Amino acid sequence: MSHSSYWTWQRITLAVSARILLVTFLFSLMAFAMGLLLGIVALSLNSAVAGQADLANAYRHFGLPGAFIGMFVGIVGMLALELRQFRRPRTPFGG
């Protein structure tokens, strides 16, 4: 087995960082999409009752705050998960 196939601390750090960033990005996208959908529905219902509404407000008041909440939840959740994985006791293979 070649030495390049071993997991070094640098490769572990890079892999953990990539996982954290990927999941945080996905959570941000999902939260932005859900916030935008809920904002469009809420503003559409409001415009049916009160008249014409500017749907650009859905981005400002629903989409962006949703994305920031999703980003926070994603990064905190993944950091907690990865730290819990590092603290887990390991057993060597074949022993």
Wavefront OBJ file of the C-alpha trace (Angstrom):
o trace
v 0.000 0.000 0.000
v 1.436 3.323 -1.009
v 1.920 6.129 1.454
v -0.340 8.496 -0.528
v -3.432 6.439 0.303
v -3.172 7.080 4.053
v -5.394 9.714 5.639
v -3.194 12.476 7.002
v -4.433 15.280 9.250
v -4.289 17.659 6.298
v -6.504 15.402 4.162
v -8.935 14.836 7.051
v -9.161 18.587 7.676
v -9.775 19.251 3.990
v -12.464 16.547 3.772
v -14.244 17.767 6.921
v -14.113 21.380 5.724
v -15.507 20.416 2.333
v -18.371 18.473 3.942
v -19.228 21.344 6.262
v -19.214 23.901 3.430
v -21.234 21.674 1.090
v -23.968 20.960 3.632
v -24.063 24.614 4.720
v -24.467 25.681 1.088
v -27.258 23.149 0.525
v -29.086 24.207 3.693
v -28.805 27.851 2.614
v -30.235 27.062 -0.819
v -33.124 25.040 0.594
v -33.979 27.671 3.184
v -33.812 30.442 0.567
v -36.135 28.515 -1.744
v -38.613 27.758 1.045
v -38.533 31.353 2.289
v -39.049 32.684 -1.216
v -41.958 30.299 -1.819
v -43.624 31.241 1.456
v -42.999 34.922 0.760
v -44.577 34.735 -2.689
v -47.604 32.888 -1.286
v -47.991 35.376 1.578
v -47.628 38.417 -0.680
v -50.004 36.912 -3.239
v -52.640 36.379 -0.555
v -52.025 39.904 0.701
v -52.373 41.339 -2.806
v -55.667 39.468 -3.286
v -57.057 41.237 -0.227
v -55.364 44.652 -0.296
v -54.592 45.201 -3.957
v -51.356 45.107 -5.949
v -48.166 44.027 -4.133
v -44.510 44.193 -5.131
v -43.221 40.619 -5.246
v -39.621 41.862 -5.046
v -40.272 42.226 -1.315
v -40.393 38.422 -1.124
v -36.632 38.368 -1.738
v -35.844 41.023 0.869
v -38.231 40.053 3.627
v -38.512 36.276 3.230
v -35.800 34.809 0.965
v -32.639 36.383 2.366
v -33.547 35.969 6.055
v -34.451 32.352 5.314
v -31.085 31.804 3.636
v -29.215 33.257 6.627
v -31.184 31.068 9.026
v -30.462 28.014 6.870
v -26.779 28.914 6.724
v -26.596 29.247 10.500
v -28.443 25.962 11.094
v -26.279 24.163 8.527
v -22.928 25.317 9.858
v -23.794 24.824 13.540
v -25.331 21.415 12.894
v -22.408 20.179 10.812
v -19.823 21.502 13.266
v -21.597 19.676 16.091
v -21.793 16.484 14.022
v -18.132 16.580 12.981
v -16.909 17.376 16.496
v -18.943 14.479 17.827
v -17.329 12.211 15.215
v -13.837 13.336 16.249
v -14.532 12.662 19.922
v -15.805 9.131 19.236
v -13.371 6.442 20.360
v -11.709 4.550 17.517
v -10.647 0.930 17.393
v -7.800 -0.188 15.154
v -8.569 -2.524 12.248
v -7.946 -6.214 12.827
v -7.635 -5.923 16.532
l 1 2 3 4 5 6 7 8 9 10 11 12 13 14 15 16 17 18 19 20 21 22 23 24 25 26 27 28 29 30 31 32 33 34 35 36 37 38 39 40 41 42 43 44 45 46 47 48 49 50 51 52 53 54 55 56 57 58 59 60 61 62 63 64 65 66 67 68 69 70 71 72 73 74 75 76 77 78 79 80 81 82 83 84 85 86 87 88 89 90 91 92 93 94 95
